[in-house]
Amino acid sequence: MKNFNLQSYLDEIYSTYPEGAHRPIIGITANYEGIDATLRHAYYDQIVEAGGTPVIIPPVADKNVIVSTLDHIDALLLTGGGDYNPLWAGEEPAKGLHNINATRDLPELLITRLAYNRQIPMLGICRGMQTLAMALGGHVKQDVSSDIKHSQDADRGEATHRVSIEDDSTLAYIYKQATTLCVNSFHHQAVDDAGQRFRITAKAPDGVAEAMESTEHKPIMGVQWHPEWLGGEGLPLFRWLVDQAQNFRAAKQLHQRILTLDTHCDTPMFFPQGIHFEQRDKRILVDLHKMTDGHQDAVIMAAYLPQPKLGDTFSATLQQSSSFEGVRDKAFATTPYSYANGIFDQIEAIVSQNSRYLSLARTPADLYADKQQGRKSIMFAIENGLALEHDLSNVKRFAQRGVVYITLCHNGDNDICDSARGCNTHDGVSQFGEQVIRQMNACGIMVDLSHAGEKSFYDALQISETPIVCSHSNCRALCDHPRNLTDDQLRALAARGGVAHTTLYGGFLRKQGEASILDAISHLEHAIEVMGIDHVGLGTDFDGDGGVRGIADSSELINFTLHLLRRKYSERDIRKIWGGNWLRVMTEVQGKKA
């Protein structure tokens, strides 16, 4: 018999509130029928059973409503319903096209694309799988032509055909390595090209795509059938979504508590071309929108200087480089010193224009203050000591400008040291280079040995009175490249208190095939095994050829945290990886300033 005593229900809620409050919020897109926004009860019933909190999202195309919605959910469930208008795919209607639902099309395409930018876990069901394809670069066939009927007359909870599952897929993992499933079917349209962001992981006997998942190691999946009606057989998919939402929620909350610092990007190369840093600018991998989407707090931006070949001038070398294309004001590019300062001028102008959201930082204390005040931080660095123009006094000038590290060389020997891609001009660090390192110590500038040759590395390690850093370097044991560090180098670096930050350039992650976020994690974990957790971090090299599948720009940086959480790293260790180790070294270096 039902209990009609309200107080007894309230007492139960009050006694279990702390546990219930931690259920992740799953946004569910509503259907639209006539004048009503509707939703089949099976969707939210399964979400509740899986441990989530269902919230219904009406089909509203208002951008502010969509953004606010995404700010408050931990996962997105894209539901079934009417077909898509083929005009969204640039096509005319085919004869077999059935009923379209124009009210839903734009809102769901928008929310899907924006959820993707924010790395929000997604599960698409039937039309929802087609939504994923339409919004994210795939293609949907307007009408299924087959000997198999894809719109059953049986009860919704009855399975009517089989699908075969790829054995290396998330779907196979969810269903305990099953090779086939019996499913229900209610659709006219179907995905016939998953695009680059997805791969097909299940098919009907006639070859029609029945499931797809992310190729970027993201928690995004679509199924063509309706698991919400299949009871216990469908529940594992909803549990998967809720589990991913829980992980995403944990990552977001973690990023609120810790400082997330990327120690190397080359984005300033593009600033002289009129970049809109306050917008989601397609020309760059780091901007305010992407940093916000990826829950990134701070970045060290390098003024990169290409190394001239013997006999060439810096000005001529720069003008021949791709980074110089479209530069509006070429007057500041005549000398290395003036070019570096010109880049810093550009960064300062961008920060000034966006001072409500953005700030320049010089110290770890500045970074933490900016985070507390809700601003992103930028720090200055120089990539290639060529910028000093063989003048020790310029070290102090750059320190006064706010430069926190100088990468001693780039791809080619300079007057400071030999490069990993050089000609062994000095047999390591030159006499002038030794003076530079000592002056950097005196001025509180970190010595960065990324790009340096092996002999230069060991020389600098002995010369420097403070720990050295490698702002963007990987492990040679996993990828045999002269730019990567040997295990002996890693051990020597750790012994002197330094740090080496994993970078995302594919050629430094693996010798063959396309690199992904999993390769970056492998290099990080190898460095941890050799050096210990106190000596690692991340320096993406975004806009300097850095960026791989799954962590291709700043908007995807939270994926790095998601993978660390899946591997059961503690909050303390993740805090160290995300900049804590680096800031320990920076504090020591700046504290010993003369």
Disulfide bonds with the S-S distance in Angstrom:
none
